[in-house]
């Protein structure tokens, strides 16, 4: 089912946020129920969704950088109680950044060819998939970083000082 929305909050059923280049929408939300078209950029949806659970994007990324040493493409906890963590495919401020949701990823497949290197297919738990021009190596690294964040939060450490 497709919906056109002005605002959106990330849920447990979301697979990815893709930049939309339309006068009618700025983000395509891929969910287990279909697609939603949102008149708000993906990065804004990420920041607003995180702040609804008392986590700011800036505070979370700074803390994760300090505690885990990640400098770039920092995974972001959106809702730790529900296990929702977002993974950026490139710099979050880049207009082509796609956000994947860790808990929805079943596997990542390298589909690079001689003519097109650094191409991957992300398979989601609902049976859908998404092809990206991001290397399998980079996505695997992002998955491992996100697991480190989850381990910290799930261990009750909440990245405390």
BELFEN-V691823 format. One record per residue. N is the residue number from 0. RES is the residue in one letter. PHI is phi in whole degrees, -180 to 180 (NA if undefined). OMEGA is omega in radians with two decimals (* if undefined). BURIAL is 1 if it has 9 or more other C-alpha atoms within 8 Angstrom, else 0. Layout:
BEGIN
n={N	N}
res={RES	RES}
phi={PHI	PHI}
omega={OMEGA	OMEGA}
burial={BURIAL	BURIAL}
END
This chain:
BEGIN
n={0	1	2	3	4	5	6	7	8	9	10	11	12	13	14	15	16	17	18	19	20	21	22	23	24	25	26	27	28	29	30	31	32	33	34	35	36	37	38	39	40	41	42	43	44	45	46	47	48	49	50	51	52	53	54	55	56	57	58	59	60	61	62	63	64	65	66	67	68	69	70	71	72	73	74	75	76	77	78	79	80	81	82	83	84	85	86	87	88	89	90	91	92	93	94	95	96	97	98	99	100	101	102	103	104	105	106	107	108	109	110	111	112	113	114	115	116	117	118	119	120	121	122	123	124	125	126	127	128	129	130	131	132	133	134	135	136	137	138	139	140	141	142	143	144	145	146	147	148	149	150	151	152	153	154	155	156	157	158	159	160}
res={X	X	X	X	X	X	X	X	X	X	X	X	X	X	X	X	X	X	X	X	X	X	X	X	X	X	X	X	X	X	X	X	X	X	X	X	X	X	X	X	X	X	X	X	X	X	X	X	X	X	X	X	X	X	X	X	X	X	X	X	X	X	X	X	X	X	X	X	X	X	X	X	X	X	X	X	X	X	X	X	X	X	X	X	X	X	X	X	X	X	X	X	X	X	X	X	X	X	X	X	X	X	X	X	X	X	X	X	X	X	X	X	X	X	X	X	X	X	X	X	X	X	X	X	X	X	X	X	X	X	X	X	X	X	X	X	X	X	X	X	X	X	X	X	X	X	X	X	X	X	X	X	X	X	X	X	X	X	X	X	X}
phi={NA	-100	-136	-106	-132	-88	-129	-156	-117	-63	-124	-68	-94	-88	-93	-163	-116	-115	-66	-112	-111	-140	-74	-97	-156	-112	-139	-109	-99	-93	-126	-70	-96	137	-114	-122	-112	-118	-86	-159	-65	-54	-63	-66	-63	-59	-63	-67	-66	-64	-70	-71	-112	67	-115	-94	-58	-63	-64	-64	-67	-64	-65	-65	-61	-67	-81	-113	78	-77	-105	-125	47	-69	-64	-125	-72	-97	-151	-67	-64	-97	73	-97	-128	-102	-120	-82	-86	-156	-52	-56	-83	-71	-64	-97	-64	-106	-107	-105	-111	-48	-67	-101	-88	-91	-161	-128	-119	-82	-120	-62	-128	-58	-82	-132	-85	55	-123	-134	-123	-97	-102	-98	-64	-89	93	-87	-146	-142	-88	-131	-95	-133	-69	-61	-58	-63	-67	-61	-62	-64	-64	-66	-63	-65	-62	-63	-63	-61	-58	-64	-68	-68	-78	77	-81	41	56	-73	-82}
omega={3.13	3.11	3.00	-3.04	3.05	-3.13	3.12	3.03	-3.12	3.14	3.13	-3.10	-3.08	3.10	-3.03	2.97	3.13	3.06	3.10	-3.11	-3.10	3.05	-3.09	-3.13	3.13	-3.10	2.96	3.11	3.06	-3.12	3.08	3.11	-3.10	-3.11	2.99	3.11	-3.00	3.14	3.12	-3.13	-3.13	-3.10	3.08	3.11	3.11	-3.08	-3.13	3.13	3.12	-3.08	3.12	3.08	3.06	3.05	3.04	3.11	-3.08	-3.13	-3.14	-3.11	3.11	-3.14	3.12	3.09	-3.12	-3.04	-3.07	3.06	3.11	-3.12	-3.04	3.09	-3.08	3.05	-3.06	3.01	3.10	3.11	-3.06	3.13	3.14	3.12	-3.12	3.10	-3.11	-3.13	3.07	3.12	3.08	3.14	-3.09	-3.13	3.12	-3.09	3.13	-3.13	3.03	3.11	3.09	3.12	-2.99	-3.05	-3.11	-3.08	3.10	3.14	3.10	-3.08	3.06	3.12	3.12	3.08	3.11	-3.09	-3.12	3.11	3.08	3.09	-3.10	3.02	3.10	3.10	-3.11	-3.07	-3.14	3.10	3.09	3.11	-3.10	3.08	-3.10	3.01	3.09	-3.09	3.07	3.11	-3.13	3.13	3.09	3.11	3.11	3.11	3.13	3.10	-3.13	3.10	3.08	3.09	-3.14	3.13	3.12	-3.11	-3.11	3.13	3.12	-3.12	-3.13	3.11	-3.09	-3.11	*}
burial={0	0	0	1	1	0	0	0	0	1	0	0	0	1	1	1	1	1	1	1	0	0	0	0	1	1	1	1	1	1	1	0	0	0	1	1	1	1	1	1	1	1	0	0	1	1	1	1	1	1	1	0	0	0	1	1	1	0	0	1	1	0	1	1	1	0	0	0	0	1	0	0	1	1	1	1	1	1	1	1	0	0	0	1	1	1	1	1	1	1	1	1	0	0	0	0	1	1	1	1	1	1	0	1	1	0	0	1	1	1	0	1	0	0	0	0	1	1	1	1	1	1	1	1	0	0	0	0	0	0	0	0	0	1	1	1	0	0	1	1	0	1	1	0	1	1	0	1	1	1	0	1	1	0	0	0	0	0	1	0	0}
END
